[in-house]
Amino acid sequence: MPLDRAFAALRSGPSGLDETEAQRRLAEVGPNEPVARGTDTLLGEVGRRLANPLILILVFASAVSAFTRDFANATIIIAMVAVSVVIDVVQTRRSSRAAEALKAKVAQTATVVRGGVEREIPRREVVPGDVVRLSAGDMVPADARLLSAKDLHVNEAALTGESLPVEKAPDRPETSALQMGSSVVSGTGAALVVVTGPRTAFGEIAQALARRPPPTEFERGIGRFGTFILKTVVLLVLFAFVVTAIRGRDPLESLLFAVALAVGLTPEGLPMITTVTLTKGALRMAQAKVIVKNLAAIQNFGSIDVLCSDKTGTLTTGEMSLDVHVDPLGTTSDRPLLLAYVNSYFETGVDNPLDSAVLSKARRDPLDSAVLRHERQDVSGFEKVDEIPFDFERRRVSVVVRRAGEVLVVTKGAPEGVLAASTTYEVDGRAIALDETVRARIVGTYEALGRRGYRVLAVASARVPPREAYSKADERDLSLAGFVAFVDPPRADAADTLRALRQQGVTVKVLTGDTEHVAVHVCERVDIHTAQVLTGGDIDAMSDPALAQRAEGTAIFARVSPAQKTRILHALRARGHVVGFLGDGINDAPSLHAADVGISVTNAVDVAKDAAEIILLEPDLRVLLDGVMEGRKAFGNVTKYLLMGTSSNFGNMLSMAGAAVVLPFLPMLPSQILLNNVLYDLSQFTIPTDHVDDALVRKPHRWDIDVIRRVMLIIGPISSVYDFLTFFVLLRVFHAGEALFHTGWFVESLATQTLVIFVIRTAGSPLKSRPSAPLAVTTLAVVAFATALPFTPLGRLFGFVPFPASFFLFLVVATVTYLVLVEIVKRALLPKLLA
């Protein structure tokens, strides 16, 4: 419809909405998100945890106990459930709030006109009727009607699958629509937002296909672990229930015992421990200037063993300066600088350091000719007619300008591409036909600059007939004016940082669009191995298996396109590597998706930040190294919980199932098992605060369920040996009855399975690697509480009785020798498992 009708329909205008109306509409239509996020109410979170099958069984058991008038047991079971759920909800909500606060730091924004004033707002706050400004690198924030455009080209691949950009114009109905999910490749524009959020075309697709993203390696590992534990639980529970029933015990008591056994074996605190650990890791990473958008990506971040990155801004300072401007044969000339300036001045694509360096050079160093000086200072002599935007296949950008009735195509780009489109070259104002001999000399000119470490662009022009629009077909019969060369010095600490990354098991590979000579020159200065170099041409000639083999031993990939970068990442992953990719440009989005971990920087274009899971607040490899180490620490703490919990829990539950066969009474009451389990979990809630020693972070480790299974099957039975020793001492030495047996084993089992964290938490000596203060306090406090409990009225409520002082002596000896034995086994076991 006509624009005036469109404004009227949306009750808006060219100056946009006022802030009050915008806030009212936001409350009315909701956040501008493709898939509406449900609000997690406290009641909803509690309900989800109560829906856990084990929790439901416990609630059912409590109801049955109440029905049979065993109110004490029913109350205890419900109290244990309530404590577990409350702690889980509180800790998880705190972690979720912290994670959301971190994500808000890198939330995507949109430029809107509110009350006639441009301002940046979070993209989720855009509403129908807003007028938005768009430029290259922006994501289109909502479905919108184009109001104005200047050489606007939009990538709509997310919606149409078409990889080539589409030109947009407001005066043609078929090109005036912009949709959420598309991105601006070049040019600028303004648009009127029509619909937002789930009502957009992209939102409808997203909702129809709403599903979880592919699981990370960490999530797959957790899933495999859950399946393994489930199988073990089912076998032990069935065994315990059948044995106790056969021995003629009360069926309800047998059921409660079996259920409590299942709860005791299941590390039900794992989701909470995992969330809290990863969140604390994310908070520490934020202090290291690394923001994590997806908590599950932390483990993959710590597992990276290959990091692929461009050199600009990471290995180098990213501060380009134009140092040389020469004619095609290498003689200093102002003509290429003038044409480069005209091209950079009128180009509307993504801001980049090369254009900034051209404009800065022209302002800083006046040209010799008074005429050229006038043209440099005041481009009113040139009038822009059209633009042929940059793309990563042509590797060049052209502007069409008019001056004194003459129309010129001015092209700037990769030397080989511009030279291939040229038929003449300029020397001293004369255009001379190119032949093969001269072409070889010209190639020698820009290659010589490349060997000196320069980033080189070629500049050329051609007269074209006047008409309304121009295309890539007009980039032909160019006259090569010469070259402009830029220098971007390496970072002072780049070599040291790369050396530190290698020591931590991370290999850096450089993927760049620059020439082989430039890439090698920079890499030599930062101590990257340069013997093996692959170019884009080499890659195109290789099959995927051949590329996978070559890529593993190659550190430099030069003159590579976005598609070739993606092939390299797939090839490295096919060889079993965990690959990180650091990118910040429009063309990097596919590679960010293809890597195990997509990493971008805070000043990257929206497309790159959307695709990335990790955002660096500084484009510095040192920051990235700090983030990798924090990721490994977070994973190390989750691994501690799993190794400790599965081994000690498995040992205790194995003992309990075995004791049920030979004892004339239950080895522990269901309520006592549940209390034991709750106290154990309380002691572990501080694991996320613990230190991680060098053995766990020295190199990347991938999730391996076999490690956990072997630790459980080796250390678990050691715990069972001490449990059976405790049974013998209680029955033969102390002649314990049912109550004293329950008490003695409760205290011994809790002491051994809790204190073993001081051994399991480190691959080295527990005396040299000290735990964090919170972990030490909670662990010792739980053991002290359990030891004192039988002497309190609360202990009698659970069926405990005071034990003799001589049993306390046995308890100390048994616990110390158990920890020593586990330490001996751990020294022999963990180094092999973590190798």
C-alpha positions in Angstrom: 0.0 0.0 0.0 1.1 3.6 -0.4 3.4 4.8 2.4 1.0 7.3 3.8 -1.6 4.5 4.2 1.0 2.3 5.8 1.9 4.9 8.3 -1.8 5.5 9.0 -2.5 1.8 9.5 0.3 1.5 12.1 -0.5 4.9 13.7 3.1 6.0 13.1 5.0 8.5 10.9 8.5 9.2 9.5 9.7 10.4 13.0 8.7 7.0 14.5 6.8 6.5 17.8 7.2 8.4 21.0 8.7 6.4 23.9 5.4 6.2 25.8 3.5 4.7 22.9 6.4 2.3 22.2 6.3 1.0 25.7 2.5 0.6 25.6 2.8 -1.5 22.4 5.6 -3.6 23.8 3.4 -4.5 26.8 0.5 -5.2 24.3 2.3 -7.4 21.7 5.2 -8.8 23.8 8.9 -9.0 23.2 10.2 -9.1 19.6 11.4 -12.7 19.8 10.8 -15.3 17.0 9.7 -18.0 19.6 8.0 -16.7 22.7 9.9 -17.6 25.8 7.7 -19.0 28.6 7.9 -17.2 31.9 9.3 -19.6 34.5 7.1 -19.0 37.6 8.2 -20.3 40.9 5.2 -22.6 41.0 6.1 -23.9 37.5 9.7 -24.7 38.5 8.6 -26.5 41.6 6.0 -28.4 39.6 8.6 -29.6 37.0 10.8 -31.0 39.8 7.9 -32.7 41.5 7.2 -34.3 38.1 10.5 -36.2 38.4 9.6 -39.9 38.4 11.7 -40.6 41.6 10.1 -37.7 43.4 6.6 -38.9 42.4 7.4 -42.4 43.8 8.6 -40.8 47.0 5.4 -38.7 47.3 3.3 -41.8 46.6 5.3 -43.7 49.3 4.6 -40.9 51.8 0.9 -41.0 51.0 0.8 -44.8 51.5 2.7 -44.3 54.9 0.1 -41.7 56.0 -2.7 -44.0 54.9 -1.3 -46.8 57.1 -1.0 -44.3 60.0 2.9 -44.2 59.8 2.8 -40.5 60.1 6.4 -40.1 61.3 7.8 -41.8 58.2 5.4 -40.0 55.9 6.5 -36.6 57.4 10.2 -37.4 57.1 9.9 -38.5 53.5 7.9 -35.3 52.5 10.4 -33.2 54.5 13.3 -34.7 52.6 11.6 -34.1 49.2 10.8 -30.5 50.2 14.4 -29.7 51.3 15.8 -31.2 48.0 13.3 -29.4 45.8 13.7 -26.0 47.6 17.5 -26.1 47.4 17.4 -27.2 43.8 15.0 -24.4 42.8 16.7 -21.6 44.8 20.2 -22.5 43.4 19.0 -22.9 39.8 17.0 -19.7 39.8 20.0 -17.8 41.1 22.2 -19.3 38.4 19.6 -18.6 35.7 19.4 -14.9 36.7 23.2 -14.6 36.6 23.3 -16.3 33.2 20.6 -14.0 31.8 22.4 -11.0 33.1 25.5 -12.0 31.3 23.6 -12.6 28.0 22.1 -9.1 28.4 25.6 -7.6 28.1 25.8 -8.8 24.5 22.1 -8.6 23.6 21.6 -7.6 19.9 20.4 -4.1 19.3 18.5 -2.2 16.6 18.6 1.5 15.6 15.2 3.0 15.9 13.8 6.5 15.4 11.8 7.4 18.5 10.3 10.9 18.5 12.5 11.9 15.6 15.7 10.9 17.4 17.8 7.9 16.5 18.7 5.6 19.4 20.0 2.0 20.0 17.6 -0.3 21.8 17.6 -4.1 22.5 16.2 -5.8 19.5 13.5 -7.5 21.6 12.0 -4.1 22.4 11.2 -3.2 18.7 7.4 -2.8 18.2 5.1 -2.4 15.2 5.2 1.2 14.0 8.9 1.7 14.8 11.0 3.2 12.1 14.4 1.3 12.0 17.7 2.3 10.4 19.7 -0.4 8.7 23.3 -0.7 7.5 25.6 -3.4 6.3 26.1 -6.1 8.9 22.7 -5.5 10.7 20.1 -8.2 11.2 16.7 -7.1 10.0 14.9 -6.9 13.4 11.3 -7.6 12.3 9.1 -7.8 9.3 9.1 -4.4 7.8 8.1 -2.2 4.8 11.1 -0.4 3.2 10.9 3.4 3.4 14.2 4.4 1.7 17.3 2.6 0.5 20.7 3.3 -0.8 22.3 0.4 -2.6 20.6 -1.9 -0.1 21.4 -5.6 -0.6 19.9 -8.2 1.8 20.8 -11.8 2.4 17.6 -13.8 2.7 19.1 -17.3 2.8 17.6 -18.1 6.2 14.1 -17.8 4.7 14.5 -18.6 1.0 17.7 -20.7 0.9 19.0 -18.4 -1.8 22.6 -17.6 -1.0 23.0 -14.6 -3.3 22.0 -11.2 -1.9 18.8 -9.5 -3.1 18.7 -5.8 -4.0 15.9 -4.0 -2.1 14.1 -0.8 -3.3 11.1 0.9 -1.7 9.3 1.8 -5.0 8.8 -1.8 -6.2 6.4 -4.0 -4.3 8.4 -7.1 -5.0 11.5 -5.6 -3.4 10.1 -3.4 -0.6 9.5 -6.1 2.0 12.1 -6.9 4.6 11.8 -9.9 6.9 13.2 -10.9 10.2 16.0 -13.5 9.8 17.6 -11.7 6.9 20.7 -9.6 7.1 22.0 -6.5 5.3 25.0 -7.2 3.1 25.6 -3.7 1.8 24.1 -0.3 1.6 21.8 1.5 4.0 18.0 1.9 4.4 15.1 2.8 6.6 12.0 0.7 7.2 8.7 0.7 9.0 8.1 -2.2 11.3 4.9 -4.0 10.5 4.9 -7.1 12.7 7.2 -8.5 15.4 8.1 -11.6 17.2 6.2 -14.9 16.6 3.9 -13.2 14.1 6.7 -12.6 11.6 7.3 -15.0 8.7 10.5 -16.1 10.4 8.7 -16.5 13.7 6.1 -18.8 12.1 8.8 -21.0 10.7 10.7 -21.0 14.0 7.6 -22.0 16.0 6.6 -24.7 13.5 10.1 -26.1 13.8 10.6 -25.2 17.4 12.9 -27.7 18.9 16.1 -27.9 20.9 19.3 -27.1 19.0 21.6 -30.1 18.4 23.0 -31.3 21.7 26.5 -30.4 22.6 29.2 -33.0 23.4 28.6 -32.2 27.1 24.8 -32.7 26.8 25.3 -36.0 24.9 27.7 -37.1 27.7 25.1 -36.3 30.4 22.5 -38.2 28.4 24.7 -41.3 28.2 25.5 -41.0 31.9 21.8 -40.8 32.7 21.1 -44.0 30.7 23.9 -45.8 32.4 22.7 -44.8 35.9 19.1 -45.7 35.0 20.1 -49.2 34.1 22.1 -49.6 37.3 19.3 -48.3 39.4 16.7 -50.6 37.9 18.9 -53.7 38.5 19.7 -52.8 42.1 16.1 -51.7 43.0 14.5 -54.8 41.5 17.1 -57.0 43.3 16.5 -55.3 46.7 12.7 -55.3 46.4 12.6 -59.0 45.4 15.0 -60.1 48.1 13.3 -58.2 50.9 9.9 -59.4 49.7 11.0 -63.0 49.6 12.4 -62.8 53.1 8.8 -62.0 54.2 9.2 -58.3 55.1 6.3 -55.9 54.9 5.6 -55.1 51.2 5.2 -51.4 51.8 8.5 -51.3 53.8 10.2 -53.3 51.0 8.9 -50.8 48.4 10.0 -47.8 50.5 13.4 -49.4 51.0 13.8 -50.1 47.2 12.7 -46.5 46.3 15.0 -45.0 48.8 17.8 -47.1 47.4 17.1 -45.8 44.0 17.1 -42.2 45.2 20.4 -42.8 47.1 22.1 -44.1 43.9 20.8 -41.4 41.6 22.8 -38.2 41.5 19.6 -36.2 41.5 21.6 -33.1 42.3 23.4 -33.3 39.0 21.2 -30.8 37.0 21.5 -28.3 39.8 25.3 -28.9 40.3 25.8 -28.7 36.6 23.9 -25.4 36.2 25.5 -23.8 39.2 29.0 -24.9 38.1 28.6 -23.7 34.6 27.1 -20.4 35.7 29.9 -19.8 38.1 32.3 -20.6 35.3 30.5 -18.2 33.0 30.7 -15.5 35.7 34.5 -16.1 36.1 34.8 -16.0 32.3 32.9 -12.7 32.3 35.6 -11.3 34.6 38.1 -12.5 32.0 36.1 -10.5 29.4 34.4 -13.5 27.8 30.6 -13.7 27.7 28.9 -17.1 27.3 25.5 -17.0 25.5 24.9 -20.7 26.0 26.0 -22.4 29.2 26.3 -25.8 27.6 29.0 -24.4 25.3 31.4 -23.9 28.2 32.5 -27.5 28.2 33.1 -27.5 24.4 35.0 -24.2 24.9 37.3 -25.9 27.4 37.6 -28.9 25.1 38.9 -26.9 22.1 42.1 -28.3 20.7 42.1 -26.4 17.4 41.3 -22.7 17.1 40.8 -21.3 13.7 41.0 -17.5 13.3 41.7 -14.7 10.9 44.9 -12.9 11.7 43.5 -9.3 11.7 42.7 -8.0 15.2 43.8 -11.3 16.9 47.4 -11.9 15.8 47.7 -8.3 14.7 46.6 -5.0 16.3 43.9 -4.5 13.7 45.0 -0.9 13.3 45.6 -0.6 9.6 47.6 2.2 8.1 48.1 2.9 4.4 51.9 2.9 4.0 52.5 2.6 0.2 50.7 3.8 -3.0 52.4 2.8 -6.2 51.6 2.4 -9.9 51.5 -1.1 -11.5 55.2 -1.2 -11.9 56.0 -0.2 -8.3 56.8 3.5 -8.6 55.1 5.8 -6.0 52.0 7.4 -7.5 49.1 9.5 -6.2 46.6 8.2 -8.8 45.9 4.9 -7.0 45.4 6.8 -3.7 43.0 9.2 -5.3 40.9 6.4 -6.9 41.0 4.4 -3.6 39.8 7.5 -1.8 36.9 8.0 -4.2 35.9 4.3 -3.8 36.1 4.3 0.0 34.4 7.6 0.3 31.3 6.6 -1.7 31.2 2.9 -0.7 28.3 2.1 1.7 29.3 -1.5 2.6 30.6 -2.7 5.9 32.9 -0.4 7.7 36.4 -1.9 7.6 39.9 -1.0 8.7 41.2 -0.7 5.1 38.6 2.0 4.1 39.3 3.9 7.3 43.0 3.7 6.6 42.5 5.1 3.0 40.4 8.0 4.3 42.8 8.7 7.1 45.8 8.7 4.8 44.2 11.1 2.3 43.3 13.5 5.1 46.7 13.3 6.7 49.0 13.5 3.7 48.0 16.1 1.1 48.7 15.0 -2.4 51.2 16.9 -4.5 48.9 18.1 -7.3 46.8 21.1 -6.4 44.0 19.7 -8.6 44.1 16.3 -6.9 44.4 18.1 -3.5 41.2 19.9 -4.3 39.5 16.6 -5.3 40.7 14.9 -2.2 39.5 17.6 0.2 36.2 18.2 -1.6 34.6 15.3 -3.5 31.8 17.6 -4.8 33.6 17.2 -8.2 32.4 13.6 -8.1 28.8 12.5 -8.0 27.9 8.9 -7.1 25.7 7.2 -9.6 25.6 3.6 -8.4 27.5 0.9 -6.4 28.4 -2.7 -7.2 28.7 -4.1 -3.7 31.5 -6.3 -2.4 31.1 -10.0 -2.4 33.5 -12.8 -1.4 33.6 -14.4 -4.7 34.7 -11.4 -6.7 36.7 -9.9 -3.7 36.2 -6.4 -4.9 33.8 -3.4 -4.7 33.1 -0.8 -7.3 31.4 2.6 -7.2 30.1 4.4 -10.3 30.8 8.1 -10.2 30.2 11.0 -12.6 32.5 14.0 -13.0 32.3 16.7 -15.7 29.9 14.5 -17.8 32.2 11.5 -17.7 31.0 8.3 -15.9 33.7 6.1 -14.3 33.6 2.7 -12.7 36.2 2.8 -9.8 37.1 -0.7 -8.6 39.1 -1.6 -5.5 39.9 -5.2 -4.4 42.1 -8.2 -4.4 45.0 -7.7 -6.9 44.6 -10.9 -8.9 40.9 -10.3 -9.4 41.2 -6.7 -10.4 44.2 -7.5 -12.7 42.2 -10.3 -14.4 39.5 -7.7 -15.2 42.0 -5.2 -16.6 43.1 -4.8 -20.2 45.3 -1.7 -19.7 47.5 -0.2 -17.0 48.3 3.4 -16.2 51.8 4.9 -16.0 52.4 8.7 -15.8 48.7 9.4 -16.9 49.0 7.1 -20.0 46.9 4.0 -20.5 49.0 1.2 -22.0 47.8 -2.2 -23.2 48.6 -5.2 -21.1 50.5 -8.1 -22.4 51.7 -11.2 -20.7 55.2 -9.8 -20.0 53.8 -6.7 -18.3 51.2 -8.8 -16.4 54.1 -10.9 -14.9 55.9 -7.7 -13.9 52.7 -6.4 -12.2 52.2 -9.7 -10.4 55.8 -9.3 -9.2 55.0 -5.8 -7.9 52.2 -6.8 -5.6 53.8 -10.1 -4.6 57.0 -8.2 -3.5 54.8 -6.0 -1.3 53.1 -9.1 0.1 56.5 -10.6 1.0 57.3 -7.4 3.0 54.1 -8.1 5.1 51.8 -5.6 3.4 48.1 -6.2 2.8 47.7 -5.1 -0.9 44.6 -3.8 -2.8 44.5 -3.1 -6.5 42.7 0.0 -7.8 41.4 0.4 -11.3 38.9 2.4 -13.3 37.0 2.4 -16.6 34.8 4.7 -18.6 31.2 3.4 -19.0 28.2 4.8 -20.8 25.6 6.7 -18.8 22.6 4.7 -17.7 20.4 4.3 -14.6 21.9 1.1 -13.1 25.1 -0.9 -13.3 26.1 -4.5 -12.4 29.1 -6.8 -12.0 29.2 -7.1 -15.8 30.5 -3.5 -16.0 33.7 -4.5 -14.1 35.5 -5.2 -17.3 38.1 -3.6 -19.6 39.5 -1.8 -16.5 42.6 0.3 -16.5 44.8 -0.7 -13.6 45.9 2.4 -11.7 48.2 0.6 -9.2 48.2 -0.6 -5.7 47.7 0.7 -2.2 49.4 -1.3 0.6 48.6 -1.5 4.3 50.5 -2.5 7.3 49.0 -4.1 10.4 51.7 -4.9 12.9 51.6 -8.1 15.1 50.5 -7.7 18.7 53.4 -7.4 21.0 52.2 -10.4 23.1 50.9 -12.5 20.2 53.9 -14.9 20.1 53.8 -15.4 23.9 50.1 -16.1 23.9 50.3 -18.5 21.0 53.1 -20.3 22.9 50.8 -20.5 26.0 48.0 -21.9 23.9 50.2 -24.6 22.5 51.3 -25.5 26.0 47.7 -25.9 27.0 47.0 -28.2 24.0 45.4 -25.7 21.7 46.7 -25.3 18.1 46.0 -22.1 16.3 45.4 -22.2 12.6 45.1 -19.0 10.5 42.3 -18.8 7.9 42.6 -15.5 6.0 41.5 -13.9 2.8 44.9 -12.3 2.5 47.6 -13.6 0.1 50.0 -16.4 1.0 52.9 -13.9 1.3 51.1 -11.6 3.8 49.9 -14.5 5.9 53.3 -16.2 6.1 55.1 -12.9 6.9 52.8 -12.2 9.9 52.8 -15.8 11.1 56.6 -15.9 11.0 56.7 -12.9 13.3 54.4 -14.6 15.9 56.1 -18.0 15.8 53.5 -19.9 13.8 54.8 -22.8 11.8 54.8 -21.7 8.1 56.2 -24.7 6.3 52.7 -25.9 5.2 50.4 -23.4 3.5 47.2 -24.2 1.6 45.5 -21.6 -0.6 41.9 -21.4 -1.7 42.9 -22.8 -5.1 44.6 -25.8 -3.5 41.5 -26.5 -1.4 39.2 -26.4 -4.4 41.3 -29.1 -6.1 41.1 -31.4 -3.1 38.4 -34.0 -2.1 37.1 -33.8 1.4 39.1 -36.8 2.7 42.3 -35.3 1.2 41.6 -31.9 2.7 41.0 -33.6 6.1 44.4 -35.2 6.0 46.2 -32.0 4.8 44.3 -29.6 7.1 45.5 -31.3 10.3 49.2 -30.6 9.5 48.6 -27.1 8.0 48.7 -23.9 10.1 48.1 -21.3 7.3 45.2 -21.2 4.9 45.4 -18.2 2.6 43.1 -16.6 0.0 40.2 -18.7 1.4 36.5 -17.9 0.8 33.7 -18.4 3.4 32.7 -21.7 1.8 36.3 -22.9 1.9 36.6 -21.9 5.6 33.5 -24.0 6.4 35.1 -27.0 4.5 38.2 -26.6 6.5 36.3 -26.7 9.8 34.3 -29.8 8.7 37.6 -31.5 7.7 39.2 -30.8 11.1 36.1 -32.1 13.0 36.1 -35.2 10.8 39.6 -35.9 12.2 38.2 -35.9 15.7 39.2 -32.4 16.8 37.1 -30.0 18.8 37.3 -26.9 16.7 36.7 -23.3 17.7 36.3 -20.6 15.1 36.8 -16.9 15.8 35.1 -14.6 13.4 33.5 -11.1 13.3 32.3 -10.5 9.7 29.2 -11.1 7.7 30.9 -13.9 5.8 31.8 -15.7 9.0 28.3 -16.8 10.1 28.4 -20.1 8.2 31.8 -21.0 9.8 30.6 -20.0 13.3 27.7 -22.4 12.9 30.0 -25.1 11.4 32.5 -25.0 14.4 32.0 -26.9 17.7 32.3 -23.5 19.3 31.5 -20.2 17.5 33.4 -17.3 19.0 32.9 -13.6 18.1 33.8 -10.2 19.5 31.7 -7.5 21.0 32.2 -5.1 18.0 31.4 -7.8 15.4 28.4 -7.4 13.0 25.1 -8.6 14.3 25.1 -11.6 12.0 28.3 -12.9 13.5 27.3 -12.3 17.1 24.0 -14.0 16.5 25.8 -17.1 15.2 28.4 -17.2 18.0 28.0 -18.9 21.4 30.9 -17.1 22.9 31.5 -13.4 22.7 34.9 -11.9 23.5 34.8 -8.4 25.0 38.3 -7.8 23.6 39.6 -9.3 20.3 42.7 -10.7 22.0 43.9 -14.3 22.1 45.0 -13.8 25.7 41.4 -13.2 26.6 40.4 -16.3 24.7 43.0 -18.3 26.5 41.7 -17.2 29.8 38.2 -18.2 28.7 39.4 -21.6 27.6 41.0 -22.2 31.0 37.8 -21.2 32.8 35.8 -23.5 30.6 38.1 -26.4 31.6 37.8 -25.5 35.3 34.0 -25.6 35.0 34.0 -29.0 33.3 36.6 -30.2 35.9 34.2 -29.4 38.8 31.3 -31.1 37.2 33.5 -34.2 36.6 34.5 -34.2 40.3 30.8 -34.4 41.3 30.2 -37.3 38.9 33.3 -39.2 39.8 32.7 -38.8 43.5 29.0 -39.3 43.5 28.8 -42.3 41.3 31.7 -44.2 43.0 30.6 -43.6 46.6 26.9 -43.8 46.0 27.4 -47.0 44.0 29.4 -48.5 46.8 26.9 -47.7 49.5 23.9 -48.8 47.5 25.7 -52.0 46.5 26.4 -52.6 50.2 22.8 -52.0 51.1 21.5 -54.3 48.5 23.9 -57.0 49.7 23.1 -56.4 53.3 19.4 -56.8 52.6 20.1 -60.5 51.6 21.8 -61.5 54.9 20.4 -59.3 57.6 17.2 -60.1 59.5 16.2 -56.5 59.3 16.6 -53.7 56.7 20.2 -52.4 56.7 18.9 -48.8 56.9 15.4 -47.4 57.1 14.0 -45.6 54.0 13.9 -42.3 55.9 17.5 -42.7 57.0 18.6 -43.4 53.4 16.8 -40.3 52.3 18.4 -38.2 55.1 21.8 -39.6 54.2 21.2 -38.6 50.6 20.1 -35.1 51.4 23.1 -34.4 53.7 25.4 -35.8 51.1 24.0 -33.4 48.5 24.2 -30.5 50.9 27.9 -31.2 51.3 28.4 -31.1 47.5 26.6 -27.8 46.7 29.8 -25.9 47.1 31.8 -28.0 44.5 31.3 -25.2 42.0 33.5 -22.9 44.2 36.4 -25.4 44.3 39.8 -24.9 42.8 40.8 -27.1 39.8 44.4 -28.3 39.7 46.7 -28.2 36.7 46.2 -31.9 35.8 42.6 -31.2 34.8 43.2 -28.0 32.8 46.7 -28.7 31.3 45.1 -30.0 28.1 41.6 -30.3 26.7 39.5 -33.3 27.8 36.4 -34.5 26.1 33.4 -36.1 27.8 34.1 -39.8 28.4 31.4 -41.9 30.1 33.9 -44.8 30.2 36.0 -42.9 32.6 33.1 -42.5 35.0 32.0 -46.1 34.6 35.5 -47.4 35.4 36.0 -45.2 38.4 32.6 -46.2 39.7 33.3 -49.9 39.2 36.7 -49.7 40.9 36.3 -47.3 43.7 32.7 -48.2 44.5 33.5 -51.7 45.6 36.3 -50.3 47.9 33.6 -48.4 49.7 31.5 -51.6 49.9 34.5 -53.4 51.5 34.5 -50.9 54.3 30.8 -51.0 54.6 30.9 -54.8 55.1 33.8 -54.3 57.6 31.5 -51.9 59.5 28.7 -54.5 59.4 31.1 -57.1 60.9 32.3 -54.8 63.6 28.8 -53.6 64.5 27.4 -57.2 64.7 30.3 -59.1 66.1 32.2 -56.5 68.3 29.4 -54.3 69.5 26.6 -56.9 69.2 24.4 -54.2 67.7 20.7 -54.4 67.5 18.7 -52.9 64.6 18.7 -49.3 65.9 22.5 -49.2 66.7 23.3 -51.0 63.4 21.3 -48.3 61.5 23.1 -45.6 63.5 26.6 -46.9 63.1 26.3 -47.5 59.4 24.5 -44.2 58.7 27.4 -42.3 60.3 30.2 -44.4 58.7 28.6 -44.4 55.2 28.1 -40.6 55.2 31.6 -40.0 56.6 33.3 -42.1 53.9 31.3 -41.0 50.9 31.5 -37.3 51.9 35.1 -37.0 52.9 36.3 -38.8 49.8 35.8 -35.6 47.9 39.1 -34.4 49.4 40.8 -37.3 47.6 38.8 -37.5 44.3 38.8 -33.7 43.7 42.5 -33.7 42.7 44.6 -36.0 40.5 47.6 -35.1 42.7 48.2 -35.2 46.4 45.3 -34.0 48.6 47.9 -32.4 50.9 49.2 -30.1 48.2 46.0 -29.2 46.4 43.7 -27.6 48.9 40.0 -27.4 48.5 38.1 -24.1 48.5 37.0 -22.8 51.9 33.2 -23.2 51.2 33.7 -26.9 50.1 35.9 -27.7 53.1 33.4 -26.1 55.5 30.2 -27.7 54.1 31.9 -31.2 53.9 33.2 -31.1 57.5 30.0 -29.6 58.8 27.9 -32.3 57.3 30.1 -35.0 58.8 30.1 -33.3 62.2 26.3 -33.0 62.0 25.8 -36.7 61.1 28.2 -37.8 64.0 26.3 -35.6 66.5 22.8 -36.4 65.3 22.3 -39.7 67.2 22.8 -37.9 70.5 20.0 -35.4 69.8 16.2 -35.5 69.9 16.1 -35.1 66.1 18.2 -38.3 65.9 15.6 -40.3 67.9 12.9 -39.1 65.4 14.9 -40.8 62.6 15.4 -43.9 64.7 19.0 -43.3 65.7 20.5 -44.2 69.1 23.8 -43.0 70.8 26.8 -45.1 69.9 29.6 -46.0 72.3 32.8 -44.0 72.3 34.8 -47.0 71.1 32.8 -47.1 67.9 33.9 -43.5 67.3 37.5 -44.7 67.4 36.7 -47.4 64.8 35.0 -44.8 62.7 38.1 -42.6 62.6 40.4 -45.5 61.8 38.1 -46.9 59.1 37.6 -43.5 57.5 41.3 -42.6 57.4 42.3 -46.0 56.0 39.5 -45.9 53.4 40.7 -42.5 52.2 44.3 -43.7 52.1 43.3 -46.8 50.0 41.3 -44.7 47.6 44.2 -42.3 47.2 46.5 -45.3 46.3 44.0 -46.6 43.8 43.4 -43.1 42.4 47.1 -42.5 41.9 47.2 -45.6 39.7 43.9 -45.1 38.0 43.3 -41.4 37.2 46.5 -40.5 35.3 45.7 -43.3 32.8 42.1 -42.2 32.5 42.9 -38.5 32.1 45.9 -39.1 29.8 
